[in-house]
Amino acid sequence: MALDGKIQSLETFPMRVCFVAENAWPVIANKADTAFGGMETQAWAFARSLHESGFCDVSFAVSSPETFESRDVGGIHVCNRRAYFEHLRRSVSRHCLIQYSWPPLTIRQWDNSLLWQIPLLTVSKPFRATDAEQKSVSRFYQALPADVVIAFGVSSLTTAIIEAAQSSGKRTIISCASNYDLRSEYQPGSSYINTYEDVGGVLARGLVAADQVFVQTPWQKELAATNLNLSTELLPNPIDDRWRLWAAQREQLLATLLNQYPQLLNPFVLWTGRTERFHKRPEMAFDVARRLSHHQFVMVLNVTSPEYEAELEEKRPANVLVLKPLPHPQFVALMSRATAFLSTGSRQYEGFPNVFLQAGTLGVPVVSADCDFGILSMSGIGRSFDDSVPRMAEFLNEICTSDRFRLAMTEGVAERTQQLFGSKAVANCLWNLLTDFRSENPKRSHQAETSE
Protein backbone atom coordinates (compact mmCIF):
# COMPACT_ATOMS: atom_id res chain seq x y z
CA MET A 1 0.00 0.00 0.00
CA ALA A 2 1.41 3.38 -1.01
CA LEU A 3 1.11 5.92 1.77
CA ASP A 4 2.34 8.92 -0.13
CA GLY A 5 0.29 11.28 -2.27
CA LYS A 6 -0.81 14.86 -2.71
CA ILE A 7 -1.90 16.47 0.56
CA GLN A 8 -5.05 18.58 0.61
CA SER A 9 -4.71 21.90 2.47
CA LEU A 10 -6.47 22.71 5.74
CA GLU A 11 -7.66 26.00 4.24
CA THR A 12 -9.49 24.08 1.51
CA PHE A 13 -10.93 21.46 3.86
CA PRO A 14 -11.32 22.88 7.41
CA MET A 15 -12.19 19.96 9.66
CA ARG A 16 -12.51 19.03 13.33
CA VAL A 17 -11.78 15.35 13.92
CA CYS A 18 -12.56 13.54 17.18
CA PHE A 19 -11.12 10.09 17.89
CA VAL A 20 -13.07 7.88 20.30
CA ALA A 21 -11.65 5.02 22.37
CA GLU A 22 -13.30 5.21 25.76
CA ASN A 23 -10.74 3.07 27.62
CA ALA A 24 -7.71 4.96 26.29
CA TRP A 25 -7.12 7.32 29.23
CA PRO A 26 -4.44 5.04 30.81
CA VAL A 27 -2.52 5.16 27.50
CA ILE A 28 -2.89 8.92 27.19
CA ALA A 29 -1.93 9.62 30.81
CA ASN A 30 0.74 6.87 30.94
CA LYS A 31 -1.05 5.06 33.76
CA ALA A 32 -0.84 1.36 34.62
CA ASP A 33 -3.73 1.00 37.07
CA THR A 34 -6.24 0.05 34.36
CA ALA A 35 -5.96 -2.62 31.67
CA PHE A 36 -5.76 -1.39 28.10
CA GLY A 37 -4.87 -2.98 24.82
CA GLY A 38 -3.75 -2.42 21.26
CA MET A 39 -6.94 -0.65 20.22
CA GLU A 40 -6.43 2.14 22.74
CA THR A 41 -2.74 2.44 21.82
CA GLN A 42 -3.70 2.51 18.13
CA ALA A 43 -6.32 5.23 18.59
CA TRP A 44 -4.04 7.57 20.53
CA ALA A 45 -1.19 7.02 18.04
CA PHE A 46 -3.51 8.03 15.18
CA ALA A 47 -4.66 11.13 17.08
CA ARG A 48 -1.10 12.22 17.84
CA SER A 49 0.07 11.62 14.26
CA LEU A 50 -2.78 13.65 12.77
CA HIS A 51 -2.35 16.43 15.35
CA GLU A 52 1.39 16.68 14.69
CA SER A 53 0.74 16.91 10.96
CA GLY A 54 -1.10 20.20 11.55
CA PHE A 55 -3.75 19.32 8.97
CA CYS A 56 -6.77 19.82 11.23
CA ASP A 57 -8.12 20.30 14.73
CA VAL A 58 -7.88 17.02 16.69
CA SER A 59 -9.72 15.98 19.84
CA PHE A 60 -10.17 12.69 21.69
CA ALA A 61 -13.05 11.24 23.74
CA VAL A 62 -12.57 8.85 26.66
CA SER A 63 -14.58 7.58 29.60
CA SER A 64 -12.50 7.60 32.76
CA PRO A 65 -13.48 7.22 36.42
CA GLU A 66 -11.43 10.36 37.04
CA THR A 67 -13.59 13.44 37.50
CA PHE A 68 -12.15 15.82 34.89
CA GLU A 69 -14.40 17.05 32.08
CA SER A 70 -11.62 17.90 29.64
CA ARG A 71 -7.85 18.27 29.52
CA ASP A 72 -5.24 19.39 27.05
CA VAL A 73 -2.70 16.63 26.43
CA GLY A 74 0.09 17.63 24.08
CA GLY A 75 -2.20 20.05 22.27
CA ILE A 76 -5.04 17.52 21.90
CA HIS A 77 -8.31 18.33 23.65
CA VAL A 78 -9.34 15.20 25.62
CA CYS A 79 -13.04 15.04 26.61
CA ASN A 80 -14.12 12.72 29.40
CA ARG A 81 -17.54 11.05 29.43
CA ARG A 82 -17.93 10.79 33.18
CA ALA A 83 -19.93 7.65 33.94
CA TYR A 84 -19.43 6.98 37.62
CA PHE A 85 -21.76 4.01 38.03
CA GLU A 86 -20.62 2.32 34.81
CA HIS A 87 -17.06 2.31 36.10
CA LEU A 88 -18.24 1.21 39.54
CA ARG A 89 -20.02 -1.79 37.98
CA ARG A 90 -16.88 -2.69 36.05
CA SER A 91 -14.83 -2.53 39.24
CA VAL A 92 -17.25 -4.85 41.03
CA SER A 93 -17.44 -7.24 38.08
CA ARG A 94 -13.66 -7.76 38.24
CA HIS A 95 -14.16 -9.36 41.65
CA CYS A 96 -17.69 -10.75 41.39
CA LEU A 97 -19.86 -12.81 39.06
CA ILE A 98 -23.06 -10.87 38.35
CA GLN A 99 -25.98 -12.88 36.91
CA TYR A 100 -29.76 -12.78 36.55
CA SER A 101 -30.37 -16.16 38.23
CA TRP A 102 -30.00 -16.85 41.96
CA PRO A 103 -27.68 -15.93 43.56
CA PRO A 104 -27.49 -12.64 41.68
CA LEU A 105 -23.95 -11.98 42.83
CA THR A 106 -21.10 -14.35 43.72
CA ILE A 107 -17.78 -13.01 45.05
CA ARG A 108 -14.88 -14.60 43.17
CA GLN A 109 -12.02 -12.66 44.74
CA TRP A 110 -12.38 -10.50 47.82
CA ASP A 111 -11.37 -6.86 47.79
CA ASN A 112 -12.01 -4.41 50.63
CA SER A 113 -13.53 -1.90 48.20
CA LEU A 114 -16.50 -4.27 47.83
CA LEU A 115 -17.58 -3.26 51.35
CA TRP A 116 -18.85 0.07 50.00
CA GLN A 117 -19.18 -0.61 46.25
CA ILE A 118 -21.82 -3.38 46.46
CA PRO A 119 -24.14 -1.50 48.90
CA LEU A 120 -23.85 1.68 46.80
CA LEU A 121 -24.76 -0.14 43.59
CA THR A 122 -27.67 -1.87 45.32
CA VAL A 123 -29.13 1.28 46.88
CA SER A 124 -28.75 3.36 43.71
CA LYS A 125 -30.14 0.76 41.28
CA PRO A 126 -33.78 2.03 41.34
CA PHE A 127 -32.51 5.47 40.28
CA ARG A 128 -30.29 4.23 37.43
CA ALA A 129 -32.62 3.31 34.57
CA THR A 130 -30.90 1.71 31.59
CA ASP A 131 -32.53 4.09 29.13
CA ALA A 132 -31.30 7.05 31.19
CA GLU A 133 -27.70 5.82 30.87
CA GLN A 134 -28.17 5.31 27.13
CA LYS A 135 -29.53 8.84 26.77
CA SER A 136 -26.51 10.13 28.69
CA VAL A 137 -24.20 8.47 26.14
CA SER A 138 -26.19 9.96 23.26
CA ARG A 139 -26.12 13.48 24.72
CA PHE A 140 -22.35 13.35 25.19
CA TYR A 141 -21.60 12.31 21.61
CA GLN A 142 -24.21 14.62 20.11
CA ALA A 143 -22.52 17.55 21.84
CA LEU A 144 -18.93 16.75 20.79
CA PRO A 145 -17.37 19.76 19.02
CA ALA A 146 -16.40 17.80 15.90
CA ASP A 147 -17.23 17.46 12.21
CA VAL A 148 -15.99 13.88 11.95
CA VAL A 149 -16.07 11.22 14.69
CA ILE A 150 -13.80 8.16 14.38
CA ALA A 151 -14.83 5.39 16.79
CA PHE A 152 -12.45 2.48 17.34
CA GLY A 153 -13.58 -1.12 17.49
CA VAL A 154 -16.91 -2.75 16.67
CA SER A 155 -19.15 -2.98 19.73
CA SER A 156 -22.62 -2.05 20.94
CA LEU A 157 -21.10 1.13 22.41
CA THR A 158 -19.61 2.00 19.01
CA THR A 159 -23.06 1.64 17.44
CA ALA A 160 -24.50 4.01 20.06
CA ILE A 161 -21.69 6.50 19.38
CA ILE A 162 -22.20 6.38 15.61
CA GLU A 163 -25.97 6.87 15.88
CA ALA A 164 -25.66 9.71 18.39
CA ALA A 165 -23.00 11.55 16.37
CA GLN A 166 -25.01 11.23 13.15
CA SER A 167 -28.16 12.51 14.83
CA SER A 168 -26.37 15.84 15.37
CA GLY A 169 -25.06 16.07 11.80
CA LYS A 170 -21.57 14.66 12.26
CA ARG A 171 -19.86 12.39 9.74
CA THR A 172 -18.83 9.04 11.23
CA ILE A 173 -16.14 6.42 10.74
CA ILE A 174 -15.60 3.05 12.42
CA SER A 175 -11.95 2.04 12.62
CA CYS A 176 -11.73 -1.73 13.04
CA ALA A 177 -9.35 -2.94 15.74
CA SER A 178 -9.27 -6.68 15.05
CA ASN A 179 -10.32 -9.40 12.64
CA TYR A 180 -13.06 -10.30 15.13
CA ASP A 181 -14.72 -6.97 14.29
CA LEU A 182 -15.65 -8.39 10.87
CA ARG A 183 -17.32 -11.71 11.68
CA SER A 184 -19.89 -13.03 9.20
CA GLU A 185 -22.45 -13.25 12.02
CA TYR A 186 -22.70 -9.45 12.27
CA GLN A 187 -25.75 -9.20 10.01
CA PRO A 188 -28.86 -6.97 10.34
CA GLY A 189 -31.36 -8.64 12.66
CA SER A 190 -28.88 -11.29 13.83
CA SER A 191 -29.37 -12.61 17.37
CA TYR A 192 -25.80 -14.00 17.50
CA ILE A 193 -24.03 -13.08 20.75
CA ASN A 194 -20.24 -12.79 20.53
CA THR A 195 -17.52 -13.42 23.11
CA TYR A 196 -17.94 -9.91 24.50
CA GLU A 197 -21.73 -10.38 24.88
CA ASP A 198 -22.62 -7.99 22.06
CA VAL A 199 -25.53 -8.87 19.76
CA GLY A 200 -24.66 -9.34 16.08
CA GLY A 201 -27.61 -7.31 14.83
CA VAL A 202 -26.64 -4.32 16.99
CA LEU A 203 -23.06 -4.43 15.70
CA ALA A 204 -24.31 -4.67 12.11
CA ARG A 205 -26.43 -1.57 12.68
CA GLY A 206 -23.30 0.44 13.49
CA LEU A 207 -21.26 -0.96 10.59
CA VAL A 208 -24.05 -0.18 8.12
CA ALA A 209 -24.80 3.25 9.57
CA ALA A 210 -21.19 4.51 9.61
CA ASP A 211 -20.28 6.74 6.68
CA GLN A 212 -16.98 4.88 6.30
CA VAL A 213 -15.15 1.88 7.76
CA PHE A 214 -11.36 1.73 8.08
CA VAL A 215 -9.48 -1.59 8.24
CA GLN A 216 -5.89 -2.25 9.24
CA THR A 217 -4.71 -4.94 6.81
CA PRO A 218 -5.53 -6.31 3.35
CA TRP A 219 -6.88 -9.45 5.03
CA GLN A 220 -9.39 -7.37 7.02
CA LYS A 221 -10.44 -5.65 3.81
CA GLU A 222 -11.11 -9.08 2.31
CA LEU A 223 -13.00 -10.19 5.45
CA ALA A 224 -15.20 -7.09 5.29
CA ALA A 225 -16.09 -7.73 1.65
CA THR A 226 -16.55 -11.50 1.99
CA ASN A 227 -18.29 -11.68 5.37
CA LEU A 228 -20.29 -8.44 5.40
CA ASN A 229 -20.30 -7.09 1.82
CA LEU A 230 -18.76 -3.86 3.14
CA SER A 231 -16.53 -1.52 1.17
CA THR A 232 -13.69 -0.28 3.35
CA GLU A 233 -10.56 1.86 3.29
CA LEU A 234 -7.15 0.46 4.23
CA LEU A 235 -5.22 2.37 6.91
CA PRO A 236 -2.33 0.69 8.79
CA ASN A 237 -1.39 1.63 12.35
CA PRO A 238 1.33 4.29 12.72
CA ILE A 239 4.61 4.15 14.60
CA ASP A 240 4.71 6.35 17.68
CA ASP A 241 7.89 8.43 17.45
CA ARG A 242 8.18 8.47 21.24
CA TRP A 243 9.08 4.76 21.29
CA ARG A 244 12.70 5.46 20.37
CA LEU A 245 12.91 8.19 23.01
CA TRP A 246 11.60 5.84 25.71
CA ALA A 247 14.04 3.15 24.61
CA ALA A 248 16.90 5.63 24.91
CA GLN A 249 15.71 6.51 28.44
CA ARG A 250 15.28 2.88 29.54
CA GLU A 251 17.79 2.94 32.39
CA GLN A 252 15.96 5.87 33.96
CA LEU A 253 12.46 4.56 33.22
CA LEU A 254 13.22 1.06 34.51
CA ALA A 255 15.40 1.96 37.52
CA THR A 256 12.80 0.98 40.13
CA LEU A 257 11.74 -2.15 38.25
CA LEU A 258 15.34 -3.34 37.81
CA ASN A 259 16.00 -2.89 41.50
CA GLN A 260 12.91 -4.90 42.33
CA TYR A 261 13.57 -7.63 39.74
CA PRO A 262 17.35 -7.92 39.14
CA GLN A 263 16.73 -10.89 36.79
CA LEU A 264 15.62 -8.31 34.23
CA LEU A 265 19.29 -7.33 33.89
CA ASN A 266 19.85 -10.69 32.17
CA PRO A 267 18.58 -11.68 28.69
CA PHE A 268 14.87 -12.48 28.59
CA VAL A 269 11.97 -13.19 26.23
CA LEU A 270 9.05 -10.76 26.60
CA TRP A 271 5.31 -11.52 26.33
CA THR A 272 2.31 -9.31 27.07
CA GLY A 273 -1.47 -9.67 27.04
CA ARG A 274 -4.69 -9.97 28.97
CA THR A 275 -5.83 -12.93 31.04
CA GLU A 276 -7.84 -14.35 28.13
CA ARG A 277 -7.90 -18.00 27.07
CA PHE A 278 -9.28 -17.28 23.59
CA HIS A 279 -7.24 -14.27 22.43
CA LYS A 280 -3.77 -13.79 23.92
CA ARG A 281 -3.53 -17.42 25.15
CA PRO A 282 -0.92 -17.10 27.93
CA GLU A 283 -0.88 -20.86 28.53
CA MET A 284 0.63 -21.32 25.06
CA ALA A 285 3.45 -19.01 26.17
CA PHE A 286 3.90 -21.29 29.21
CA ASP A 287 4.20 -24.28 26.86
CA VAL A 288 6.99 -22.55 24.94
CA ALA A 289 8.73 -21.55 28.18
CA ARG A 290 8.69 -25.14 29.47
CA ARG A 291 10.56 -26.27 26.36
CA LEU A 292 13.19 -23.57 26.96
CA SER A 293 13.68 -23.90 30.70
CA HIS A 294 17.23 -22.48 30.42
CA HIS A 295 15.86 -19.12 29.15
CA GLN A 296 14.15 -16.42 31.23
CA PHE A 297 10.63 -15.35 30.19
CA VAL A 298 8.90 -12.17 31.36
CA MET A 299 5.12 -11.78 31.08
CA VAL A 300 3.41 -8.41 31.51
CA LEU A 301 -0.08 -9.55 32.42
CA ASN A 302 -3.17 -7.33 32.22
CA VAL A 303 -5.58 -8.99 34.63
CA THR A 304 -9.16 -9.04 33.39
CA SER A 305 -10.09 -12.30 35.14
CA PRO A 306 -8.84 -12.82 38.72
CA GLU A 307 -9.94 -16.47 38.52
CA TYR A 308 -7.84 -17.15 35.45
CA GLU A 309 -4.95 -15.20 36.98
CA ALA A 310 -4.97 -17.56 39.98
CA GLU A 311 -5.08 -20.55 37.65
CA LEU A 312 -2.14 -19.21 35.66
CA GLU A 313 -0.11 -18.69 38.83
CA GLU A 314 -0.56 -22.36 39.71
CA LYS A 315 0.62 -23.42 36.24
CA ARG A 316 3.44 -20.89 35.86
CA PRO A 317 6.81 -22.48 34.97
CA ALA A 318 9.76 -21.57 37.21
CA ASN A 319 11.51 -19.64 34.41
CA VAL A 320 8.56 -17.25 33.93
CA LEU A 321 8.43 -13.93 35.78
CA VAL A 322 4.99 -12.28 35.81
CA LEU A 323 4.77 -8.50 36.09
CA LYS A 324 1.77 -6.26 36.61
CA PRO A 325 0.81 -3.81 33.82
CA LEU A 326 3.31 -1.04 33.21
CA PRO A 327 2.78 2.53 32.02
CA HIS A 328 3.33 2.68 28.27
CA PRO A 329 6.80 4.33 28.42
CA GLN A 330 8.08 1.68 30.86
CA PHE A 331 6.69 -1.15 28.75
CA VAL A 332 8.43 0.13 25.62
CA ALA A 333 11.64 0.60 27.60
CA LEU A 334 11.32 -2.99 28.86
CA MET A 335 10.81 -4.27 25.31
CA SER A 336 13.99 -2.51 24.22
CA ARG A 337 15.89 -4.71 26.71
CA ALA A 338 14.31 -7.97 25.50
CA THR A 339 16.20 -10.53 23.46
CA ALA A 340 12.99 -11.46 21.64
CA PHE A 341 9.24 -10.90 21.78
CA LEU A 342 6.84 -13.85 21.93
CA SER A 343 3.28 -13.39 20.64
CA THR A 344 0.62 -16.07 21.17
CA GLY A 345 -2.36 -14.02 19.96
CA SER A 346 -5.03 -15.80 17.95
CA ARG A 347 -5.44 -14.75 14.31
CA GLN A 348 -9.22 -14.71 14.80
CA TYR A 349 -9.05 -11.99 17.48
CA GLU A 350 -5.92 -10.03 16.58
CA GLY A 351 -5.90 -7.12 14.18
CA PHE A 352 -2.71 -5.15 13.69
CA PRO A 353 -0.54 -5.84 16.76
CA ASN A 354 1.15 -2.61 17.81
CA VAL A 355 3.78 -4.68 19.61
CA PHE A 356 4.97 -5.83 16.16
CA LEU A 357 5.57 -2.20 15.20
CA GLN A 358 7.30 -1.56 18.52
CA ALA A 359 9.52 -4.59 18.01
CA GLY A 360 10.36 -3.54 14.45
CA THR A 361 11.17 0.00 15.55
CA LEU A 362 13.39 -1.23 18.41
CA GLY A 363 15.01 -4.13 16.52
CA VAL A 364 13.58 -6.90 18.73
CA PRO A 365 12.91 -10.19 16.86
CA VAL A 366 9.33 -11.49 17.00
CA VAL A 367 8.21 -15.12 17.30
CA SER A 368 4.48 -15.24 16.57
CA ALA A 369 2.21 -18.23 17.07
CA ASP A 370 -0.43 -17.42 14.48
CA CYS A 371 -0.19 -13.85 13.17
CA ASP A 372 1.81 -12.06 10.51
CA PHE A 373 -0.72 -9.96 8.52
CA GLY A 374 2.18 -8.89 6.29
CA ILE A 375 3.74 -6.87 9.11
CA LEU A 376 6.42 -9.38 10.09
CA SER A 377 7.19 -10.53 6.57
CA MET A 378 7.35 -7.01 5.08
CA SER A 379 9.56 -5.63 7.83
CA GLY A 380 11.53 -8.86 8.29
CA ILE A 381 11.36 -8.61 12.08
CA GLY A 382 9.87 -12.05 12.73
CA ARG A 383 7.96 -15.13 11.65
CA SER A 384 4.70 -16.90 12.48
CA PHE A 385 4.37 -20.66 12.99
CA ASP A 386 0.74 -21.78 12.61
CA ASP A 387 0.42 -22.38 16.36
CA SER A 388 3.26 -24.94 16.39
CA VAL A 389 4.79 -24.76 19.87
CA PRO A 390 7.81 -27.00 18.96
CA ARG A 391 8.70 -24.81 15.95
CA MET A 392 8.22 -21.62 17.96
CA ALA A 393 10.51 -22.92 20.69
CA GLU A 394 13.16 -24.02 18.19
CA PHE A 395 13.21 -20.65 16.41
CA LEU A 396 13.18 -18.73 19.70
CA ASN A 397 16.09 -20.80 21.01
CA GLU A 398 18.12 -19.94 17.90
CA ILE A 399 17.47 -16.22 18.43
CA CYS A 400 18.48 -16.44 22.08
CA THR A 401 21.64 -18.49 21.57
CA SER A 402 23.07 -17.11 18.32
CA ASP A 403 24.08 -13.45 18.22
CA ARG A 404 24.87 -13.81 14.52
CA PHE A 405 21.38 -15.13 13.75
CA ARG A 406 19.73 -12.39 15.80
CA LEU A 407 21.79 -9.62 14.18
CA ALA A 408 21.00 -10.97 10.72
CA MET A 409 17.28 -10.85 11.55
CA THR A 410 17.33 -7.29 12.82
CA GLU A 411 19.69 -5.66 10.30
CA GLY A 412 17.89 -2.82 8.51
CA VAL A 413 14.56 -3.69 10.12
CA ALA A 414 14.06 -0.36 11.91
CA GLU A 415 14.51 1.54 8.64
CA ARG A 416 12.09 -0.73 6.74
CA THR A 417 9.50 -0.47 9.52
CA GLN A 418 9.77 3.32 9.48
CA GLN A 419 9.34 3.44 5.70
CA LEU A 420 6.25 1.24 5.87
CA PHE A 421 4.52 2.61 8.96
CA GLY A 422 6.11 5.96 9.86
CA SER A 423 3.75 8.37 11.60
CA LYS A 424 4.05 11.10 8.95
CA ALA A 425 3.29 8.72 6.09
CA VAL A 426 0.28 7.24 7.90
CA ALA A 427 -0.97 10.72 8.90
CA ASN A 428 -0.79 11.81 5.25
CA CYS A 429 -2.73 8.71 4.23
CA LEU A 430 -5.38 9.32 6.91
CA TRP A 431 -5.74 12.97 5.96
CA ASN A 432 -6.20 12.17 2.28
CA LEU A 433 -8.85 9.58 3.20
CA LEU A 434 -10.62 12.17 5.38
CA THR A 435 -10.59 14.91 2.74
CA ASP A 436 -11.82 12.53 0.04
CA PHE A 437 -14.47 11.28 2.45
CA ARG A 438 -15.50 14.82 3.45
CA SER A 439 -15.99 15.86 -0.18
CA GLU A 440 -18.18 12.85 -0.99
CA ASN A 441 -21.93 12.58 -0.51
CA PRO A 442 -22.92 12.21 3.18
CA LYS A 443 -23.68 8.50 2.76
CA ARG A 444 -21.19 6.06 1.32
CA SER A 445 -22.20 2.99 -0.65
CA HIS A 446 -21.93 0.10 1.77
CA GLN A 447 -21.76 -2.52 -0.92
CA ALA A 448 -18.33 -3.94 -1.67
CA GLU A 449 -17.30 -3.54 -5.27
CA THR A 450 -17.71 -6.70 -7.31
CA SER A 451 -16.41 -7.46 -10.76
CA GLU A 452 -18.99 -8.43 -13.32
LINDAGI-V293049 format. One record per backbone hydrogen bond with DSSP energy under -1.0 kcal/mol. CO is the residue of the C=O (numbers start at 1). NH is the residue of the N-H. If there is no record, write none. Layout:
# LINDAGI-V293049
((CO | NH) (CO | NH))
This chain:
# LINDAGI-V293049
((9 | 13) (15 | 57) (16 | 147) (16 | 148) (17 | 59) (18 | 150) (19 | 61) (20 | 152) (21 | 24) (22 | 63) (24 | 28) (25 | 29) (26 | 31) (37 | 41) (38 | 42) (39 | 43) (40 | 44) (41 | 45) (42 | 46) (43 | 47) (44 | 48) (45 | 49) (46 | 50) (47 | 51) (48 | 52) (49 | 53) (51 | 54) (57 | 17) (58 | 77) (59 | 19) (60 | 79) (61 | 21) (62 | 81) (69 | 80) (71 | 78) (73 | 76) (76 | 73) (77 | 60) (78 | 71) (79 | 62) (80 | 82) (83 | 87) (84 | 88) (85 | 89) (86 | 90) (87 | 91) (88 | 92) (89 | 93) (90 | 94) (92 | 95) (92 | 96) (95 | 108) (95 | 109) (97 | 106) (104 | 99) (106 | 97) (111 | 114) (112 | 115) (113 | 116) (113 | 117) (114 | 118) (116 | 120) (117 | 121) (118 | 122) (119 | 123) (120 | 124) (124 | 127) (125 | 128) (129 | 133) (130 | 134) (131 | 135) (132 | 136) (133 | 137) (134 | 138) (135 | 139) (136 | 140) (137 | 141) (138 | 142) (139 | 143) (144 | 146) (147 | 171) (148 | 18) (149 | 173) (150 | 20) (151 | 175) (155 | 159) (156 | 160) (157 | 161) (158 | 162) (159 | 163) (160 | 164) (161 | 165) (162 | 166) (163 | 167) (165 | 170) (166 | 169) (171 | 149) (172 | 212) (173 | 151) (174 | 214) (175 | 153) (178 | 181) (179 | 182) (183 | 186) (185 | 187) (187 | 190) (190 | 201) (192 | 200) (194 | 197) (198 | 194) (199 | 203) (200 | 204) (201 | 205) (202 | 206) (203 | 207) (204 | 208) (205 | 209) (206 | 210) (212 | 174) (213 | 233) (214 | 176) (215 | 235) (217 | 221) (218 | 222) (219 | 223) (220 | 224) (221 | 225) (222 | 226) (223 | 227) (224 | 228) (224 | 230) (233 | 215) (240 | 243) (242 | 246) (243 | 247) (244 | 248) (245 | 249) (247 | 250) (249 | 253) (250 | 254) (254 | 258) (255 | 259) (256 | 260) (257 | 261) (261 | 264) (262 | 265) (263 | 266) (268 | 339) (269 | 298) (270 | 342) (271 | 300) (273 | 302) (274 | 276) (276 | 281) (279 | 346) (281 | 284) (282 | 286) (283 | 287) (284 | 288) (285 | 289) (286 | 290) (287 | 291) (292 | 295) (296 | 269) (297 | 321) (298 | 271) (299 | 323) (300 | 273) (302 | 275) (305 | 309) (306 | 310) (307 | 311) (308 | 312) (309 | 313) (310 | 314) (311 | 315) (312 | 316) (317 | 320) (319 | 297) (321 | 299) (323 | 301) (327 | 331) (328 | 332) (329 | 333) (330 | 334) (331 | 335) (332 | 336) (334 | 337) (335 | 338) (340 | 270) (341 | 367) (343 | 369) (346 | 350) (350 | 179) (353 | 356) (354 | 358) (355 | 359) (356 | 360) (357 | 361) (358 | 362) (359 | 363) (359 | 364) (365 | 341) (366 | 383) (367 | 343) (368 | 385) (369 | 387) (372 | 375) (374 | 378) (375 | 379) (376 | 380) (381 | 366) (383 | 368) (385 | 388) (388 | 392) (389 | 393) (390 | 394) (391 | 395) (392 | 396) (393 | 397) (394 | 398) (395 | 399) (396 | 400) (397 | 401) (398 | 402) (402 | 406) (403 | 407) (404 | 408) (405 | 409) (406 | 410) (407 | 411) (410 | 413) (412 | 416) (413 | 417) (414 | 418) (415 | 419) (416 | 420) (417 | 421) (418 | 422) (421 | 239) (422 | 426) (423 | 427) (424 | 428) (425 | 429) (426 | 430) (427 | 431) (428 | 432) (429 | 433) (430 | 434) (431 | 435) (432 | 436) (433 | 437) (434 | 438) (435 | 439))
